[in-house]
């Protein structure tokens, strides 16, 4: 059962990863681009993201975009991904998750995860060393490096807890109840790997990749705290 779950779960994760890139590029950048009269001249959805970035190429067409329109075009990917992740997390934390089977819940979980990582990772790493959309927003004065980093970190920490709860529910539905909390810790090891791939792909200092261990440390701390509380409860019941 566990092997079957892992095969299906990881396959859904890869599919959702591609969908996350589609959300960023097509529902994010392209949505605003077309709304303002621009023309898409090229698009690439990279299967190797985050090592290799996805992108769209566009022609504003005359008249050129106004400054505020360009800001929305460049920030569209981040904004839409954040919105999609938030909506999916709310749905998965609602009564809907009780009715959906674990395959549906896993698919929505992965999409919520990838759109979350896309947003938070972009802001945190872009706040340290600006690149891509974040670099443009900083260059226009809409955002500062400090603000990008803080926003990314806050989004990261908030979704870390909600996504961990959702993952625990998914594991429970799939019948993976024993060592579920350790499974959550292992899951968050994906973030250091993603961070390392991003850093290498962008040619940034490798030390930045250490930031990817933050969710793993938080998950470990949560597990240890849970074990301590559980141990004290058992001791209290024994003495009683």
N, C-alpha and C positions, 0 to 999 in steps of 0.2 A: 504493500500500500504506500509506504514512504517513497519507494523508488518511482512508482507511477506518479505520485504527487510531484516529486522533484522534476521529472521529465516534462510534465504538463506545465508546471509552474514556471520553470525556466524558459520553456518555449513561448509561453504567453508573455514573459518578460521581454524577450527579444522582439516580438511583434509589437508590443506596446512601446518599446524604445523607438522604433521607426515611426509609429504613430505620434509619439511625442515630438519628433522632429518635424513631422507634417503640421502639427498644431503650431509650432513656433514659426515656421516659414510661411505656410499657406494661410492659416487662420490668423496669424499675427501680423507679420510684415506685409504680406500680399493683400490682406483685407483692407488695411489703411491705404496701401499703395494704389489699389484699384479704385477705392472710394474717392481719392483725390485726383483721379484722371491719369495716373501713371500707367506705364506699360511694362509688363514683365518680359525681359529679353532672355532670361536663362534661370534655371533652378536646378539645384543639386541637393538631394537628400542622402547624406553620407551614412553608409552602414557601419563606418568606423568611428562615428562620433562617440566620445568627445576627442579622440586623437586627431581626427580630421573633421573640420567643421562643415556643416551644411550651409547653403547660402542661396540667395536669389540675386539676380542682376536685374536692374530696371532702368527705364528711361522715363524721366519726369514728363517729357513732352511739353511743348510750349502751351501756356506760360509755366515757368519753373515753379516748383513747390515753394510755398511760403515757409519761413523758419519753423513755425509751430507745427506745420504739416510734416516737415522732415523729422521733427522730434517724435511725432506719433508713429511715423513709418519705422524709425530705428528702434523705438521703445516697444513697438507693437508685439514683437515676439515675447518679450519678458512679461508684459502686461497680460496678454492672453493666456500664456502658460500659467501664470500665477492664478488667474481667474478660474481656469479649468481645473487646476489642482485643488483649489479651495472648494469648488462646487462638488467635485468627486469625493473629497474627504468628508464633507458634510453629509452627502448621500450615504457613504459607507458607515458613518457613525450614527445614522438614523435607523429607524425601524426597517428600512428597505433591506439592509444587510441581513436581517433575520430571515427574510423571505427568499433571497437570492441564494443559489447554490455556490459552492466554493470556486467553480470555474469562472462564473460571472464576477464574483467578488475579487478573485485574483486578477482578472483582466483590468477591472476598474482600479484596483490597488496599484498595479504596475503603471498604469497611465497617470494616476495621481502622483506616483513616485517620480517618474521621469520628467513630468512637467514641473514638479517641485525642484528637482535637482537642476534642471535647466535654468530656472529662475535664480535660486539661491546660489548655485555655483557660479553663474555668470556675475552676479553682484559681488560675491565675496572675493573671487579671484580678480575680477575687474577692479575692485577697490584697492587691491594690493598692487597690481600692475595692469593698468587699463588696456583693454583690447576690444575689438569688435564694436558691438552696439554700445557698450558701457563707455568705451573710449570716446565715441562720438558725443554721447550725452554729457560727458565731463567737459569735452572741448567746447561745447556750446554754453556751458555754465548752468545747465539744467540740474546737474548733479555734481557732487564732489567725490573724490576717492573715499573720504571718510564716511560720507553718507551712504555710498554704495556698499561699503563693507558692513556698516552697522545694520542697514536694511536687510542685506543678505543673511547676516548672522541671526537676526531676529526671526526671519522667515524660516531659516534652517532649524533653529531650536524649537519653534512652535510646531512645525510639521514633523519634527523628529518624534515628539511625544504622540501626536495624533496618528501618524502612520504606524508607529509601533503598536498602538492599541488595535488599529485596523488589521495589521498583520497577525496579531495574536488571535483575533476573531477568525481570520481566514484559516489559520492553522488548526484551530479548534473545529471548524466546519469540515475540514479535510481529514479529521481524525488524528492529526499530529498533536497530541496533547502532552505526552511526556517530553520533557526537556524543551518545551515550547519557548521558554524564556531564553535558553541558550541558542535556540534557532534564530531568535530575533537579534541577538548579539552577532551571530555569524552573518546574518543578512546585511547588517550595517557595515560589514567589512567591504562591501561593494563600493562604498564611498571613497576609501583611500585608493582603491584601484582606479576609479574614475578620475579622481584628482590627479593621480600620477600620470594617467594617459593625457589628461588636459595639459598639464605642466610640460610634459615632454613634447606634445604636439605643438604647443605655443612657444617652446624654447625658453620657458621661464625657469627661475632657480628651483632646483629639486627640493630645497628645504620647504617650499610652499606646500609640497605634497603632504607634509606632516599634519596640516590642518584637516585633512580627510579623516584622521583618527578621532576627531572630536566626538562624532556620533557613537563610535565604538566605545569610547571611554564613558560616555554618558549612559549608554545601554548597560555596560558592565556595572557602573555605579548603581543603576536602578535594580539590577539583578541582585547585587550584594545586599542592598537595602531591603529588598523583598525577603531574602533569605534570613536576614537578621530579625525582621519583624515576625516572620513565620516561626523562627526558632524560639523567640521570646513568648509567643502565644502558646507553643507546645509546652514550654517549661512552666508557664502559668497554669495550664490545664493539668499538668502532672502534679504540681504542688497543691492544686486545689483538690 
